[in-house]
Amino acid sequence: MGMADADAPAPLPDHAGHRARLRARLLGGDVEGMADYELVEYLLALAIPRRDTKPLAKALLREFGSLAQLVSADPESLRRVEGMGDTAIAALKIVQAASLRMLKGEFREKPLLSSWDSLLDWLRADMGPIDVERVRVLYLNARNMLIRDELVSEGSIDQSAIYVREVIKRALELGAAAIILVHNHPSGSPEPSRQDIAITRDIAEAAAKLGIVVHDHIIIGGSEYRSLRAHGLL
């Protein structure tokens, strides 16, 4: 009897059964009924297979506030959470990259002005969660197709710089017929500042002299946005 007991397989840990139930819910189409921590838990389980990842998933969401902010967090911030190694961090970044690529695919091969809602969805997902102010310029051709999306400045938590000459110079190098300016407000408020309005008008004036159109300046604040053109500020 003792020999038989010694040869018997070790019982599976409690979290193995829980993980199987999560997998069944995912494959069964019950994604909408799953909490954010359960999605993160199962994702981390694929990266850390021999560990109960529920506590880690809940700790990550407490630390970063939401699923969107979690997958958008920079690797160094994620690494500071106990239990997060490179494999687990890479799993989260795959989710972010795949999500953004799918959103960008909605307008990448179409004129941007006819895919405005898809563009805004992508910008909010990409820039809304980050806590550093970034400025990017979307350069468009004569058919308003995206030529290049470039990060032109990254500032502190409350300021960033846009250089008129550099934006116009790059537009000429790319043969762009139009541009869209975009930046985020880490404060969460998308309301434009006087500086935002002034720099937009400076760029629009300089661009117009060379036959380049500034379609808009979009400010992202969390899940909200403001269009300077829609508000009569451009």
Secondary structure, DSSP 8 states (H G I E B T S, - for coil): -HHHHHHS-----HHHHHHHHHHHHHHTT-GGGS-HHHHHHHHHHHHSTTS--HHHHHHHHHHHSSHHHHHHS-HHHHHTSTT--HHHHHHHHHHHHHHHHHHHHTTTTS-GGGSHHHHHHHHHHHHTT-SS-EEEEEEE-TT--EEEEEEEEE--SS-----HHHHHHHHHHHT-SEEEEEEE-TTS-----HHHHHHHHHHHHHHHTTT-EEEEEEEEETTEEEETTTTT--
